[in-house]
């Protein structure tokens, strides 16, 4: 449960583009980009399965996505 978590908690924030075909591109860390885990999470995001792209006028379009990740190191 969240109440049982002890120690520091920090948030890494990533931003990327979901292409019209659902693939991910332009991944970057917005918050704590120099953190040792940032590059590992960027690799994980790049390996994610395809997303459902955004839609405009019934057609798939690129869209920007921001993903905050709360980290609880132990």
N, C-alpha and C positions, 0 to 999 in steps of 0.2 A: 504494500500500500504506500502511497506517497508520504504518509506521515512517518513511515519507518525509515525513510532515506536520511542518511547522515552525511555530513561533509559538504564541501563546496559544490555548488551547482552553477554551471555556466551555459550559455546558449551560443552555439555556432549557427550562423545564418548563411544559407546558400541561395544563389539565384541562378536560374538556367532557363533556356528556351525550349519549349516543347514544339517541335517542328510539325508541319501539316501532316506528315506521315506517322507522328507519334514518337519519333526518336528524340533524344535529348542532346542539346548542344550548348556551347557557351557557358559552361559551368564555372562559377566562381564563388569564393567565400567572401561574404560582405562583412561579417563580424568575426574577429580573431583569425584572419587569413594566415597568420604565421604560426598558429597553434599546430603542434605535431600531428594532431588527429585530422586537421582540415584536409590535407592531401589524401588521406585514407578515405574520408567520406566523399571527396570528389570522385575518386575511383569507383566507389560503391554506387554513387548516383549515376555515373556513366554506364554501369552494368545493369541498371534497372530495366525491367521489361518496358515495352513501348506503352506510352500513355494514350489516352483518348485526347486528340487535339481539340483546340478551341474551334468554334464554329461561327461563321459570319455569313448571313444570307444563305444558310444551308450548305456552305462549303467549308472544308477543313482549313484552318489558318494557324499560323505560328502564334504562340502566346508566351509571355514571360511568367515564370512561376518563382515564388520565394518560399523557401523551406526552412523554418527555424527548427533546430534540433537541441533539445535540453539534454545536457550531459551531466551525469552523476558519477564521477570517477570514484572508485573505491579501492 
